[in-house]
């Protein structure tokens, strides 16, 4: 039996507890539907909107497991 995810419901972000201004750090994201299934079918791009404008990445692309990781300052 194959389970297909529903629409993207949430994206969990993780980053280090502390970062130094101007230093690179890794931001990880995992997408899930409302039933906690990994988001693997659908638009894989997650837009990142930093109101302060201090992140150098604007989009993360979820992989086949519904996970993405990128480094930016």
C-alpha positions in Angstrom: 0.0 0.0 0.0 1.3 3.4 -0.9 0.4 6.5 1.2 0.4 9.8 -0.6 0.6 13.0 1.5 -2.1 15.5 1.6 -1.5 19.3 1.1 1.4 20.8 2.9 0.3 21.7 6.4 3.4 22.8 8.2 7.2 23.1 7.9 9.3 22.4 10.9 12.5 24.5 10.9 15.6 23.8 13.0 18.7 25.9 13.4 21.5 26.2 16.0 20.4 27.6 19.4 23.0 30.3 19.0 24.6 31.9 15.9 27.1 34.6 15.5 26.1 37.6 13.4 27.7 37.3 9.9 28.6 33.7 10.4 27.2 30.9 8.3 24.8 28.4 9.9 22.6 25.5 8.7 18.9 25.9 8.5 17.0 22.6 8.1 13.3 22.2 7.2 10.9 19.2 7.1 7.5 19.4 5.5 4.4 17.5 6.8 0.8 17.2 5.9 -2.0 17.5 8.5 -1.7 13.8 9.3 2.1 14.1 10.0 3.0 12.3 6.8 6.2 13.6 5.2 5.4 16.1 2.4 7.0 14.3 -0.6 4.4 14.8 -3.4 3.6 18.3 -4.6 5.5 21.6 -4.9 8.8 20.9 -3.2 9.8 24.6 -2.8 9.4 26.3 0.5 9.7 30.1 0.4 11.7 31.6 3.3 10.6 35.1 4.2 12.9 36.8 6.7 11.3 40.1 7.6 14.7 41.4 8.7 16.2 40.6 5.3 19.3 39.1 6.8 19.1 35.5 5.4 20.9 34.8 2.2 18.5 32.0 1.1 14.9 32.6 0.0 13.8 29.1 -1.0 14.4 25.6 0.3 13.6 22.6 -1.9 12.2 19.5 -0.1 13.8 16.3 -1.2 12.1 12.9 -1.7 11.9 12.4 2.1 10.3 15.8 2.6 13.5 17.3 4.1 15.7 20.2 3.1 18.9 21.7 4.4 20.9 24.8 3.4 23.6 27.0 4.8 23.4 30.8 4.8 24.4 33.8 6.8 
